[in-house]
Amino acid sequence: MIALRLALIGAGVMAFVFALRTGTEWVRWVGIACLAGALLIRLVERLRKPR
């Protein structure tokens, strides 16, 4: 799961930077969605861990 989270974060940052340089609006939202997905995976992992 850590590899998936890191891949999502990397893809999100790259998409966001690409969108800022080109001015493409939809690519920016793809980057934001990737980062939100990585945060959602982190939240699910924390909730599933037994205390």
Backbone hydrogen bonds, N-H to C=O, Kabsch-Sander energy under -0.5 kcal/mol:
donor,donor_aa,acceptor,acceptor_aa,energy
5,R,1,M,-2.4
6,L,2,I,-2.6
7,A,3,A,-2.3
8,L,4,L,-2.4
9,I,5,R,-2.4
10,G,6,L,-2.6
11,A,7,A,-2.6
12,G,8,L,-2.5
13,V,9,I,-2.5
14,M,10,G,-2.4
15,A,11,A,-2.5
16,F,12,G,-2.3
17,V,13,V,-2.6
18,F,14,M,-2.5
19,A,15,A,-2.4
20,L,16,F,-2.1
21,R,17,V,-1.9
22,T,18,F,-2.1
23,G,19,A,-2.5
25,E,23,G,-0.6
28,R,24,T,-1.0
29,W,25,E,-1.5
30,V,26,W,-1.6
31,G,27,V,-2.2
32,I,28,R,-2.2
33,A,29,W,-2.3
34,C,30,V,-2.1
35,L,31,G,-2.0
36,A,32,I,-2.3
37,G,33,A,-2.3
38,A,34,C,-2.0
39,L,35,L,-2.0
40,L,36,A,-2.3
41,I,37,G,-2.3
42,R,38,A,-1.8
43,L,39,L,-2.2
44,V,40,L,-2.4
45,E,41,I,-2.4
46,R,42,R,-2.1
47,L,43,L,-2.1
48,R,44,V,-1.7
49,K,45,E,-1.0
